[in-house]
Amino acid sequence: MSAVSRIQGNLLAAAERRLLNWLCARLPAWVSPDGLTLMGFCGALTIFAGYGLSLYRIEWLWLAIAGFFINWFGDSLDGSLARYREIERPNYGYFIDHSMDALSNLIIVVGLGLTAFIRMDVAMFALGSYLLLSIHTFLAARVTGEFRLSYLAAGPTELRLILIAMSLAMFTTRPTTVMGTGLSPFDLFITAMGAGMMVLFIVQTAVTGRKLHALRK
């Protein structure tokens, strides 16, 4: 794989980078990037379990919230640790990391659809939009050499925080529908997020296509 420039302009990027560097310097030698990738995936499974079990007791949402922190720790540190220790395997790391991310995203969103607050079809629409934007990111990295990790000042960390805030709101909100739409307030919010990502995909595809056409590439 050719080297690509990582573009990260999300709101928390600078503070997160300082924290990740601090953690990398203090992780014991037995902690490996592969182990952290597995930890991030286990975090996704924890989120899924917490959301699914919340149908029986709302307190299980705390398990889902804990899962987001586990997922962040593993997913954010695996590549950072490899770069910090200068043990990168670009092709292997790129392939495994993003393959596990895709599977984790599916598991998390299906978990959301299992709650009493969000319909599965709404969750799948948001997942489809997110994956379209991810596909654009991977294609753009191949044809432009730029790997964009954030859009509109938001990246995976900000998205996790949004989902954590939404999960906390579930503790105080009854699973009701809005004005006979058959959709809950959470459904409307997730639909708006999905629509926003769909628009971003279309706009970014048009912009990148125009640049490539102008360069005759």
C-alpha positions, -999 to 999 in steps of 0.1 A, spaced: 0 0 0 13 35 -9 18 59 20 -12 82 25 -17 114 44 -39 111 75 -63 141 77 -79 145 111 -98 177 118 -123 166 144 -129 188 175 -112 165 199 -83 155 177 -55 174 194 -66 165 230 -71 129 220 -37 127 204 -20 139 236 -40 114 256 -31 85 232 6 94 232 5 95 271 -11 61 272 12 46 246 42 56 267 28 38 297 13 6 283 32 -26 294 53 -44 268 29 -74 267 1 -51 253 2 -55 215 -17 -36 186 -34 -69 177 -46 -73 213 -60 -38 213 -78 -44 180 -94 -74 197 -102 -53 227 -120 -28 205 -141 -56 190 -149 -69 225 -161 -34 233 -185 -36 204 -198 -69 216 -203 -54 250 -223 -25 235 -245 -50 216 -251 -70 248 -260 -39 268 -284 -26 242 -301 -60 237 -305 -66 275 -319 -31 280 -352 -45 267 -355 -64 300 -340 -38 324 -331 -3 314 -301 -4 337 -283 -26 312 -277 5 292 -248 12 316 -231 -19 301 -235 -4 266 -220 28 278 -190 10 293 -186 -8 260 -181 25 242 -152 33 264 -137 -2 259 -142 1 221 -126 36 221 -96 24 241 -89 -6 218 -98 10 185 -80 43 191 -48 28 206 -40 -1 182 -26 20 154 -12 46 177 7 20 197 21 5 164 33 39 153 47 48 187 67 15 189 76 18 152 63 -17 145 37 -8 118 26 -33 93 8 -10 69 -10 -35 47 -19 -59 75 -28 -32 99 -50 -13 74 -68 -45 63 -74 -60 98 -82 -27 116 -108 -15 91 -123 -50 86 -128 -53 124 -142 -17 124 -168 -26 98 -179 -57 118 -179 -37 150 -201 -10 134 -226 -36 123 -227 -52 158 -232 -18 175 -259 -6 151 -278 -39 153 -277 -35 191 -292 -1 188 -320 -15 167 -327 -41 194 -335 -14 220 -371 -2 227 -361 33 214 -349 28 178 -364 8 150 -342 -17 132 -349 -2 97 -339 32 110 -307 18 124 -299 0 91 -304 32 72 -279 50 94 -255 21 90 -258 21 53 -251 58 51 -221 54 74 -207 26 53 -211 46 21 -191 74 37 -165 49 48 -163 35 13 -157 70 0 -129 74 25 -111 42 15 -115 50 -23 -103 85 -18 -72 72 1 -64 50 -29 -69 76 -57 -58 109 -39 -34 97 -12 -55 113 15 -71 93 43 -98 115 59 -106 105 95 -132 132 101 -160 151 84 -175 184 95 -152 184 125 -165 150 137 -149 116 137 -154 83 154 -147 96 189 -173 124 186 -197 98 172 -192 76 202 -198 105 225 -231 113 207 -242 77 211 -232 77 248 -253 109 253 -282 94 235 -279 62 256 -280 84 288 -311 102 274 -329 68 271 -329 66 309 -353 96 312 -373 92 279 -401 68 274 -402 49 241 -430 69 225 -436 80 189 -438 115 176 -471 129 161 -483 96 148 -452 91 126 -444 57 142 -409 71 149 -395 79 183 -374 110 189 -344 88 188 -355 74 154 -358 109 141 -323 118 154 -307 87 139 -325 93 106 -312 129 105 -277 116 112 -280 90 84 -294 116 60 -265 139 68 -239 112 61 -257 103 28 -255 140 17 -218 141 28 -211 110 7 -227 125 -24 -210 159 -20 -176 144 -13 -179 120 -42 -188 149 -65 -159 170 -52 -133 142 -55 -146 132 -89 -143 168 -102 -107 170 -90 -97 138 -106 -114 148 -138 -95 181 -139 -62 162 -133 -71 137 -160 -66 109 -136 
